[in-house]
Structure formats: C-alpha cells, structure tokens
C-alpha cells in the first residue's frame, strides 16, 4: 500500500520535486552515513583481512604474496593448536554451565518459590556491568594460591590449588570468572523468554497434576528453545573470542605452559608484538571460519532453518 | 498426569470447585471419603510451600552473596595497605584500612584523564551511533527504495563475522588515515552498530503508521518527519541503545588498546591494563583504579535499574 502511494508521488512530482526530496535521494541521505561506515570498517576490512592472510607484510604497506604458506604454517604451529584447544575447552565449559544454571535460576526466580525475586535478579546482574579488565584484576586476587577461594576450599580440607599458576587449571579458572560475569545477563535473557510463555500452559499442566520440575522440563525448557539457541550462539561467539581475561592475568605470554593462551591473545601477540600481520590475519580467518561453522551447525541442529 | 487421574481419592482443583459450586449452601451429607485427606493435603501444601519458599530463598541468598563477594573484594583490597593486598588475599576481614592507595593513584597516574577519556569515548560513540543508526533504521523501516531488504539482511548477516577478524586491517587503515591514537579512531569503526540498527528498525516499524501518513498528507518532507516525529517518538529506544552502546564502549579493552598509544589518551580499561603490565607489584594502583572504573556504571545502574535490565534483556529477544 505504501509502495503505491510513494510510487505515485514519485512519477507525478518528478518534474517539481527538488533533488533532495526525490524518494531515492532521501533514502540515500538517511542510509549513507551508516552504509559508508559499515562498508569501510566492516566489509572492506573483512575483505582485506582475507587478502592479507595470503600475504606476508614486510613493514606497513609492503606486502609479498605467499599463497597458502600462512595456512600451511598454521596447521603445524603447536602454539596455535594449544591456543585453539584452550579456547575450545573454555567455550565448552562456559556452554555447559552458562546455559543450564541461568535457565534454572530464571525459572526459580519467576516461580512463587522466592521472595523478592527482582532484588536477586539485580544482584546477579551486577557483574554484567563490570569491565572484563576489572574482572581479571579482582579474580587474580580471589584465585591467587593464598587467595579467598583457596581459603574457602581449605575449610573443606581441599589443599590450596594453584589456579593461575598451573597449566591445567588456567582454563577452569577462566570458566569460574565467566560464570560470575555472564550468569546475570543469561538469567535476564531467559527471564524475558519465560515471560513470553502463556500462563495458561502452566495452569493446565498444574490441573493435570504436573509438579514444578515437570513443568520446567516439559514447558519451560522446550518453549525457551529460541532463547537457548540465541544464548548458545552468543556463548560460542564470546567464548571463542576470549581475550581480556587471559590478557589481564598473563599478558601476551599465555600463562603457565601456555595453558591460558587463547586464540585471540595469540593473534594479538603475533600481530602487535611480533608484527607478523599476514600470519596473524590467517589466524583470524581460521578462527572466524571455526566460529561461523560452529554457529551454523548449532542453528542446524536446533532446526533453525526449518521454517514451518 | 495419568497417575492423578487413576487416583480416585484425589481431585483436581477444578473438580473440587465444580462440586462446591454445584452445592453451595447444602451441608455436606456426612464425611465423604475424599474430604478429610484433601483438607489435610491442602494444609500440608500451604505449610510445605512456605517451607519451600524459605528454603529456596535461603539458597538464593547464598548465591547472591557469592556473586557480591568479588565486589567486596575489589573494595576491601583497594582499602588495604599496598603491601598487604596480595599477602592478605585470603583474609576476609582486613586488619588495617587506609585511603592512601587512592592518594597514590591520583598522584602517580593520570587517572582523571583516563576517566575523562572513557567518558568522551562513551558519549561520542552513543551520540554518533544513535544518529547514524536511527537515520538508517528510519530509511529501512519507512522508506521505499531498491534493495531495501537485501541491505538489511546483508548488514545483519555480516554480524556473523567476529570482530577480531577486523583488527589488523582496521589498524592499518587507521594508520593511513592518521587516526591512530585519536578518540575518533576508537569510535568510528563501531558507529555502524548492526544490532542497534535491527533494534531501532523494529521499534520504528511498531510506530503507528497513520502519524506518518498524516504528516505526508500535510506535505511534510521526510527530513521534517524524521526530526519532528520519528526522533521524539523513538526516545525510549534511544535510551535503551544509549545504555548498550555506552556500556560496550566503557568496558571495551581490545580495540582502544590497539588504537591508543600515548598514556594521556588511554581510557580507564587501557589505563588499568597498563598498570597491570607495568608494575606487577603496584596492586594498590590497580585496585583503586578498578574501583574508579566500576563506580560510575554502578551509580548509573542504580539510577536506571529498569532501563538497564529491560534494555539488555531485549537483546535476547531481538528487541521484540
């Protein structure tokens, strides 16, 4: 309907319409600022990243084509493989905790089982507002070998763990930080999702005698599928791009035995401390391919592409 | 479900209501088989519901305390004497409390400059993004032109590409544009915010169409419609996006870390990182600077709690 009126004005007033009021010109004026910034800083930049991954830079602006050399080198780069393993382990850990835990919390906080639910929601939400830099700083104290977590675990007879100094504890330490930092926002996502489920579904389930746990499993979980999907993809994105926490805790070094080295920290180190910009671009392209593939697989498994 | 149906001694509330409605005034003809257990059951249910509520609330209080401890730790560590911060990292209650770390912070670091830089970057990116995003969203929602949907889908699809891929090309681009070590260099690449565009377009699509039709009939130009009708009407959406944009900018590290080269241009996140890197032992400066980075956001949060939670929550449902 809108199209017809617009089209009419366009033809009728073509002669009289001043240039800046022509419908297409108007559209261009509104759109161009966004599209220019977007085109230059995204589209062009992505294309350039792909091009650079086939080059080796000898100083800024001087590039030499090397074909697939960077990619071949990447396959046998033990440090890259380590970084990828750490990052994948971290992402898997965050997925395993940061979806079930917030979903249960959101459901409990929506139920009549809790007094002052919104105060709890706000409290759990506070870490979301905290800069990841500060998260790294605080947890380097909390997770220190003589730190609070170990003092607490010591009450139960657990010997002090070297969270930030042992190769195999670096990723678990970062998962602990992630749980603190992200639970709140996922609770909010799931709460919004649960709020969209019609109340009468729960009521008729109650009539059929379903208890709280049955209602959670048979109504809340399946009907939260779109939000679970969204949070899963978001968690994969965030997890695979892990940077700030390991960077604050261990700098570009990657921590004990490279146990805390993430792919993006390795990319940063390759690009901005060893200045191998071409090789770093190849790392970026491979990581992007992994993230996009993982997300598409998740979407496919969840049946996102099936339109009915 | 089926077990309840097979149990004749237990009625569903619906059945129970029906019976009561059927015979309201009539006295019960003697104790029916299912009445006493039902009453007993309900009494039990009320008590156990209260007990359950106390139990879950208690568990959640413990969870909430666990979530608050890092904040307490941040504050208490900033108040411990510098040489005790790490030594006492396991002591829940501090033995001495001092403000001297803050004094050292103000004397030894340009913390106020960093704070100002963080604010400039946040305000700049909010104003810039809102302008660019709202204009484009209006065009995509209410104007007709070729490739309208293709442009929208293309922008959204490109969100699948992670930001780290752009770091190196953008770094070189900024060098060529002489924007390295400038505020504009930090802000510019993030201006075209795809989620912001999506959210704002949805919001404008939800505005009543007759307002636009009436304005067009009155001969208002699209520019007037935008500034006099759209902008005032989308203010709530702008507030939501302003929170999201400023939070993202305030807490970002990677991009400003690459762009900002000189100390007087650091935002707080980069400044704190430089303290961590420079003086491994100066935890007094690191902790106090961290407190200063967190406090403004917390104040803003307590002033606008609803907008924060609703705004960020809407990210999850794609703005609907």
Interface residues (C-beta under 8 A of the other chain):
Chain A: X2 X3 X5 X6 X7 X21 X23 X24 X26 X27 X28 X29 X30 X31 X33 X34 X35 X37 X38 X40 X41 X42 X43 X44 X45 X46 X48 X49 X52 X60 X61 X105 X108 X109 X112 X113 X114 X115 X116 X120 X121 X122 X123 X124 X125 X126 X127 X128 X129 X130 X131 X132 X133 X134 X135 X136 X137 X138 X139 X141 X142 X144 X146 X147 X148 X150 X151 X180 X183 X184 X185 X188 X189 X190 X191 X192 X193 X196 X207 X208 X209 X210 X227 X230 X231 X237 X240 X241 X243 X244 X247 X248 X251 X264 X267 X268 X271 X272 X277 X280 X281 X284 X285 X287 X288 X291 X292 X295
Chain B: X1 X3 X4 X12 X13 X14 X49 X52 X53 X56 X57 X60 X63 X64 X67 X68 X69 X70 X71 X73 X74 X77 X85 X86 X87 X89 X90 X91 X92 X131 X132 X133 X135 X136 X138 X139 X140 X143 X144 X145 X146 X148 X151 X155 X158 X160 X161 X162 X163 X164 X165 X166 X167 X168 X169 X170 X171 X172 X173 X175 X188 X189 X191 X192 X194 X197 X209 X216 X221 X222 X223 X226 X247 X250 X251 X253 X254 X258 X268 X269 X272 X273 X276 X277 X283 X286 X287 X290 X293 X294 X297 X298 X301 X305 X308 X309 X312 X313 X314 X315 X316 X317 X318
